[in-house]
Amino acid sequence: LRPFDTLRVDHLEDLTGDLLLGATHDVDEAIARVHPASTAAWGGPTAHGVWTLDLHSTRPFPPERLAERVGELAPHGTCARGCFWLPSRPRTVCTWEVNGSAVSVGTAGQWEQEPLTHIVLTGVADVEVRAAVERVFGELLMTEEEMHDLLAWAGADDGLSEWFPGAE
């Protein structure tokens, strides 16, 4: 759970004054490390059948399809973190958190760069579950044909106001 670029002291006797007082903390770097839009797969251990999927696309999820199939992207035995975008909320960074089969969505500000859909998912379930999640992710994304009508979503009611109260 600890990022590789953070300080780690394994034994109390290794803790020195230089470590305590000489280190600097970069606030912007720390925020970027925890922001859902900068989630990164770190390639952790794969013992005991643990696997990680790094799912990403420049395409959004269509709101109705996401609402319909949200559970398929969060099967039992997985944890996930990341962001996505919706054509009906093109400036909003939508967040994605999964623990077990509980899904939490929210917002994390506005996009400062081009929006993207990026979810890092780790599981201990069967490889069939992994394959199914990968397939579902692709099926949930807007198709190239749907992307041609992206502007039709501008200002449209996406039916997800309960998911994003107070958001655009």
C-alpha positions in Angstrom: 0.0 0.0 0.0 3.0 2.3 0.4 4.3 4.0 -2.7 7.9 3.2 -3.6 9.0 6.8 -3.5 8.1 7.3 0.2 10.4 6.9 3.1 10.4 3.6 4.9 12.2 2.8 8.2 12.0 -0.9 9.1 13.5 -0.6 12.6 13.3 2.1 15.2 17.1 2.0 15.8 17.4 3.1 12.1 15.5 6.3 12.7 18.0 9.2 12.8 17.8 12.9 13.2 18.7 13.4 9.5 15.8 11.2 8.5 13.4 13.1 10.8 14.6 16.6 10.1 16.4 16.4 6.7 13.5 15.1 4.6 11.3 17.5 2.6 7.7 17.0 1.9 6.4 18.0 -1.5 2.7 18.7 -1.1 1.9 18.8 -4.8 3.6 15.4 -5.3 1.8 13.9 -2.4 -1.6 15.1 -3.7 -0.8 13.8 -7.2 0.1 10.4 -5.7 -3.4 10.0 -4.1 -5.5 11.7 -6.7 -7.8 9.2 -8.5 -6.7 10.6 -11.9 -3.1 9.7 -11.3 -3.7 6.2 -10.0 -0.9 3.9 -11.2 -0.5 0.1 -11.2 2.7 -0.6 -9.3 3.3 -4.2 -10.2 3.0 -5.7 -6.8 3.4 -9.4 -5.9 1.5 -12.0 -7.8 1.8 -14.8 -5.2 -1.3 -16.7 -4.3 -3.1 -15.8 -7.5 -3.1 -12.0 -7.1 -3.5 -10.2 -10.4 -3.7 -6.6 -11.5 -5.5 -5.0 -14.5 -4.5 -1.5 -15.7 -7.6 -0.5 -17.7 -7.4 2.8 -19.6 -9.1 4.6 -22.4 -9.7 8.1 -23.7 -13.3 7.2 -24.2 -16.0 7.8 -21.6 -18.7 5.5 -20.1 -22.2 6.2 -21.4 -24.2 6.9 -18.2 -27.1 4.5 -18.8 -24.8 1.6 -19.7 -22.6 2.2 -16.6 -25.6 2.4 -14.3 -27.0 -0.8 -15.8 -23.7 -2.8 -15.5 -21.8 -1.2 -12.7 -21.6 -4.4 -10.6 -19.9 -6.3 -13.5 -16.9 -4.0 -13.1 -16.7 -4.6 -9.4 -16.8 -8.4 -8.8 -16.3 -10.0 -5.5 -12.7 -10.5 -4.5 -11.4 -7.3 -6.2 -10.2 -3.8 -5.2 -10.0 -1.0 -7.6 -9.2 2.7 -7.8 -9.3 5.2 -10.6 -11.3 7.7 -12.5 -13.6 7.9 -15.4 -15.5 10.5 -17.4 -19.1 10.8 -18.6 -20.1 12.6 -21.8 -22.9 14.3 -19.8 -20.3 15.6 -17.3 -17.2 16.2 -19.5 -15.3 18.5 -17.1 -15.9 16.4 -14.0 -13.3 13.9 -12.8 -15.5 11.0 -11.7 -13.9 8.7 -9.1 -14.1 4.9 -8.9 -13.4 3.0 -5.7 -14.1 -0.7 -5.2 -13.5 -2.8 -2.1 -14.9 -6.3 -2.3 -18.0 -5.8 -4.3 -18.9 -2.4 -2.8 -18.6 0.4 -5.3 -18.1 4.1 -4.5 -18.3 6.8 -7.1 -17.8 10.5 -6.5 -16.0 13.5 -7.9 -12.5 14.8 -7.5 -12.6 18.2 -9.1 -12.3 19.3 -12.8 -10.1 17.9 -15.5 -7.0 20.0 -16.0 -6.0 17.8 -19.0 -7.9 15.8 -21.5 -10.4 13.5 -19.7 -9.6 9.8 -19.5 -11.0 6.6 -18.1 -8.4 4.8 -16.0 -9.1 2.1 -13.5 -6.5 -0.1 -11.7 -8.1 -3.3 -10.5 -6.5 -6.0 -8.3 -8.1 -9.3 -7.5 -7.6 -12.7 -6.1 -10.5 -14.3 -7.9 -10.2 -16.8 -10.8 -8.5 -15.7 -14.0 -12.0 -16.0 -15.6 -13.1 -13.1 -13.4 -10.1 -11.1 -14.6 -11.0 -11.8 -18.3 -14.6 -10.9 -17.6 -13.7 -7.6 -16.1 -11.4 -6.8 -19.0 -14.2 -7.6 -21.4 -16.8 -5.6 -19.5 -14.6 -2.6 -19.3 -14.3 -2.6 -23.1 -18.1 -3.1 -23.5 -18.9 -0.3 -21.1 -16.8 2.3 -23.0 -18.6 4.4 -25.7 -18.0 2.9 -29.1 -16.3 4.9 -31.8 -19.7 5.3 -33.4 -21.2 6.6 -30.2 -18.3 9.1 -29.9 -19.6 10.8 -33.1 -22.7 11.9 -31.1 -20.7 13.1 -28.0 -22.0 16.7 -28.3 -25.6 15.5 -28.0 -24.8 14.7 -24.3 -24.0 18.4 -23.5 -26.5 19.5 -20.8 -28.4 16.2 -21.0 -29.9 14.6 -17.9 -27.8 11.5 -17.4 -30.0 10.0 -14.6 -26.9 9.9 -12.2 -27.7 12.9 -10.0 -28.0 10.6 -7.0 -24.4 9.4 -7.7 -23.1 12.9 -8.0 -25.1 15.2 -5.8 -24.2 18.9 -6.4 -22.0 18.1 -9.4 -22.5 19.7 -12.8 
